[in-house]
Amino acid sequence: GRVVVEVNARHTSQRCAACGRVAKENRPTRAEFCCVRCGHTADADENAAVNILRRQADAQAA
């Protein structure tokens, strides 16, 4: 079986998966992510998925 962990997705699409900076400006377009602090670039959905995965890991560790 699998364990399902519900996490709050708030700001996961605006949070940089590299440095953690949350900024609306990190999303220049719907599809792109570019951090205004560290310059990290990624597909916006992939960046958000990394953030959700980290929240899940943090929730299970708690």
ChimeraX attribute file (.defattr): number of C-alpha atoms within 10 A of each C-alpha:
attribute: neighborCount
match mode: 1-to-1
recipient: residues
	/A:1	3
	/A:2	4
	/A:3	5
	/A:4	7
	/A:5	10
	/A:6	10
	/A:7	14
	/A:8	9
	/A:9	12
	/A:10	10
	/A:11	14
	/A:12	20
	/A:13	24
	/A:14	22
	/A:15	23
	/A:16	29
	/A:17	23
	/A:18	14
	/A:19	12
	/A:20	14
	/A:21	15
	/A:22	17
	/A:23	15
	/A:24	13
	/A:25	12
	/A:26	22
	/A:27	20
	/A:28	13
	/A:29	10
	/A:30	10
	/A:31	11
	/A:32	15
	/A:33	26
	/A:34	20
	/A:35	24
	/A:36	17
	/A:37	13
	/A:38	12
	/A:39	13
	/A:40	15
	/A:41	17
	/A:42	16
	/A:43	14
	/A:44	22
	/A:45	15
	/A:46	15
	/A:47	22
	/A:48	22
	/A:49	16
	/A:50	17
	/A:51	22
	/A:52	21
	/A:53	12
	/A:54	14
	/A:55	18
	/A:56	16
	/A:57	13
	/A:58	11
	/A:59	12
	/A:60	9
	/A:61	7
	/A:62	5
